[in-house]
């Protein structure tokens, strides 16, 4: 199976041994970050540093003139990825015999929300989520579409993987996150992720909903949950809290909003890219789910993109809905964490890959070649040698 390892530019730049070390894993490809959210990352083998702090969401290359006078626009990285950090790393990895694809994080940007709070998702209580740009707002959609094209189609890249191309909500994996005190469950997470910015209020109106009444209904539905009542699971749980007709109307608006953004972004990438450029989406097969793996309709997204990258750590069952809809040649990449300290299991990579293949996976993605320990990387090398 073709395998790609995720890498940050700062894993490579300044470490002349990094490209050969990554190539020695046995992967044919690297998925190299070109636009990424804020993070604090370990670099356990780098000769100059051990911790990199990316203070805000940034592009890891110099943005071009298309952004002049525009708001919102991308932020260049600071000293954690100066200049054309992506280009420097991509060239070194290509010289080591690796095929480079871009890794583009889109609707996940706390700096954008801090500087331009009007761009953020607003919940039914009026709280803003600065990490979550509302993908219904026209200016935000234009920004994300252009960013997708610019960050995806970098010199030397043969394809791209678009992350967070859809709704982001309450769940954030934020530093010092303290939101687990009440068990919201799948249904509560959905209600707390519904947006009530002006664009979304108008959108609910197109589905026959009064946005003020909807916000009040969300607050009423959640009141027992705050007091400790259990939340139902799955979409039935959302309907149980909000009422089936109302729940379906909110989902119709959100699904349409995400689908049309995904179509626009993929089209923009294709128009900017050379022939044969591969476009994949990090995706979840349940369309109302929020987060880095955008909730999608499998049949729809496989008619738009060349394939999907699906989280499979802990089980590959999420591949099945995509496998049912996959046309010939579609890429179904199973994303497996191989960092033991982050819940990964590099020691079972061969078995996990075989299980994913049985469920329809055509490729593997390994998270993450820069973060993993030497022991984890040795387990990866051993597993890939046997595949």
ChimeraX attribute file (.defattr): number of C-alpha atoms within 10 A of each C-alpha:
attribute: neighborCount
match mode: 1-to-1
recipient: residues
	/A:1	15
	/A:2	14
	/A:3	20
	/A:4	27
	/A:5	25
	/A:6	20
	/A:7	22
	/A:8	26
	/A:9	22
	/A:10	23
	/A:11	24
	/A:12	24
	/A:13	20
	/A:14	15
	/A:15	15
	/A:16	12
	/A:17	13
	/A:18	21
	/A:19	23
	/A:20	15
	/A:21	14
	/A:22	23
	/A:23	20
	/A:24	14
	/A:25	21
	/A:26	20
	/A:27	23
	/A:28	17
	/A:29	22
	/A:30	27
	/A:31	28
	/A:32	26
	/A:33	27
	/A:34	27
	/A:35	28
	/A:36	22
	/A:37	20
	/A:38	19
	/A:39	14
	/A:40	11
	/A:41	16
	/A:42	17
	/A:43	21
	/A:44	15
	/A:45	17
	/A:46	19
	/A:47	11
	/A:48	9
	/A:49	14
	/A:50	12
	/A:51	13
	/A:52	16
	/A:53	13
	/A:54	18
	/A:55	16
	/A:56	18
	/A:57	23
	/A:58	23
	/A:59	26
	/A:60	26
	/A:61	22
	/A:62	17
	/A:63	18
	/A:64	8
	/A:65	7
	/A:66	11
	/A:67	14
	/A:68	9
	/A:69	8
	/A:70	10
	/A:71	12
	/A:72	17
	/A:73	18
	/A:74	21
	/A:75	17
	/A:76	19
	/A:77	23
	/A:78	15
	/A:79	11
	/A:80	15
	/A:81	20
	/A:82	14
	/A:83	15
	/A:84	18
	/A:85	22
	/A:86	27
	/A:87	21
	/A:88	16
	/A:89	25
	/A:90	30
	/A:91	16
	/A:92	17
	/A:93	23
	/A:94	17
	/A:95	12
	/A:96	16
	/A:97	14
	/A:98	22
	/A:99	20
	/A:100	25
	/A:101	27
	/A:102	27
	/A:103	27
	/A:104	28
	/A:105	27
	/A:106	24
	/A:107	27
	/A:108	27
	/A:109	23
	/A:110	22
	/A:111	19
	/A:112	25
	/A:113	21
	/A:114	15
	/A:115	11
	/A:116	14
	/A:117	17
	/A:118	17
	/A:119	25
	/A:120	29
	/A:121	30
	/A:122	25
	/A:123	21
	/A:124	22
	/A:125	12
	/A:126	12
	/A:127	13
	/A:128	22
	/A:129	25
	/A:130	22
	/A:131	27
	/A:132	28
	/A:133	30
	/A:134	29
	/A:135	27
	/A:136	26
	/A:137	19
	/A:138	12
	/A:139	15
	/A:140	19
	/A:141	22
	/A:142	17
	/A:143	21
	/A:144	25
	/A:145	22
	/A:146	21
	/A:147	25
	/A:148	28
	/A:149	21
	/A:150	22
	/A:151	26
	/A:152	31
	/A:153	23
	/A:154	21
	/A:155	12
	/A:156	14
	/A:157	22
	/A:158	20
	/A:159	22
	/A:160	27
	/A:161	22
	/A:162	27
	/A:163	24
	/A:164	21
	/A:165	31
	/A:166	34
	/A:167	29
	/A:168	29
	/A:169	27
	/A:170	21
	/A:171	19
	/A:172	16
	/A:173	10
	/A:174	12
	/A:175	9
	/A:176	6
	/A:177	9
	/A:178	8
	/A:179	13
	/A:180	9
	/A:181	8
	/A:182	13
	/A:183	15
	/A:184	22
	/A:185	17
	/A:186	17
	/A:187	24
	/A:188	25
	/A:189	18
	/A:190	22
	/A:191	25
	/A:192	20
	/A:193	23
	/A:194	23
	/A:195	29
	/A:196	25
	/A:197	22
	/A:198	13
	/A:199	15
	/A:200	23
	/A:201	17
	/A:202	15
	/A:203	22
	/A:204	23
	/A:205	15
	/A:206	13
	/A:207	15
	/A:208	11
	/A:209	16
	/A:210	14
	/A:211	19
	/A:212	12
	/A:213	10
	/A:214	20
	/A:215	20
	/A:216	13
	/A:217	17
	/A:218	19
	/A:219	17
	/A:220	13
	/A:221	18
	/A:222	20
	/A:223	11
	/A:224	13
	/A:225	17
	/A:226	14
	/A:227	9
	/A:228	12
	/A:229	13
	/A:230	14
	/A:231	20
	/A:232	17
	/A:233	15
	/A:234	16
	/A:235	19
	/A:236	14
	/A:237	19
	/A:238	24
	/A:239	17
	/A:240	15
	/A:241	23
	/A:242	22
	/A:243	14
	/A:244	14
	/A:245	9
	/A:246	19
	/A:247	20
	/A:248	16
	/A:249	17
	/A:250	23
	/A:251	18
	/A:252	17
	/A:253	17
	/A:254	22
	/A:255	19
	/A:256	13
	/A:257	19
	/A:258	22
	/A:259	20
	/A:260	14
	/A:261	20
	/A:262	25
	/A:263	16
	/A:264	19
	/A:265	23
	/A:266	24
	/A:267	18
	/A:268	18
	/A:269	24
	/A:270	19
	/A:271	12
	/A:272	17
	/A:273	21
	/A:274	13
	/A:275	9
	/A:276	9
	/A:277	17
	/A:278	19
	/A:279	24
	/A:280	24
	/A:281	29
	/A:282	26
	/A:283	31
	/A:284	25
	/A:285	21
	/A:286	16
	/A:287	20
	/A:288	24
	/A:289	24
	/A:290	24
	/A:291	23
	/A:292	23
	/A:293	23
	/A:294	27
	/A:295	25
	/A:296	25
	/A:297	19
	/A:298	23
	/A:299	16
	/A:300	13
	/A:301	23
	/A:302	22
	/A:303	14
	/A:304	17
	/A:305	19
	/A:306	19
	/A:307	26
	/A:308	29
	/A:309	24
	/A:310	26
	/A:311	21
	/A:312	21
	/A:313	17
	/A:314	12
	/A:315	13
	/A:316	22
	/A:317	15
	/A:318	18
	/A:319	27
	/A:320	18
	/A:321	17
	/A:322	27
	/A:323	19
	/A:324	12
	/A:325	16
	/A:326	21
	/A:327	14
	/A:328	6
	/A:329	9
	/A:330	19
	/A:331	24
	/A:332	27
	/A:333	29
	/A:334	30
	/A:335	26
	/A:336	26
	/A:337	23
	/A:338	28
	/A:339	22
	/A:340	15
	/A:341	12
	/A:342	12
	/A:343	11
	/A:344	20
	/A:345	19
	/A:346	25
	/A:347	18
	/A:348	13
	/A:349	23
	/A:350	18
	/A:351	13
	/A:352	20
	/A:353	25
	/A:354	14
	/A:355	17
	/A:356	26
	/A:357	19
	/A:358	13
	/A:359	20
	/A:360	22
	/A:361	26
	/A:362	20
	/A:363	18
	/A:364	24
	/A:365	25
	/A:366	24
	/A:367	21
	/A:368	22
	/A:369	27
	/A:370	24
	/A:371	23
	/A:372	24
	/A:373	19
	/A:374	12
	/A:375	13
	/A:376	20
	/A:377	23
	/A:378	15
	/A:379	20
	/A:380	25
	/A:381	19
	/A:382	16
	/A:383	19
	/A:384	17
	/A:385	12
	/A:386	7
	/A:387	13
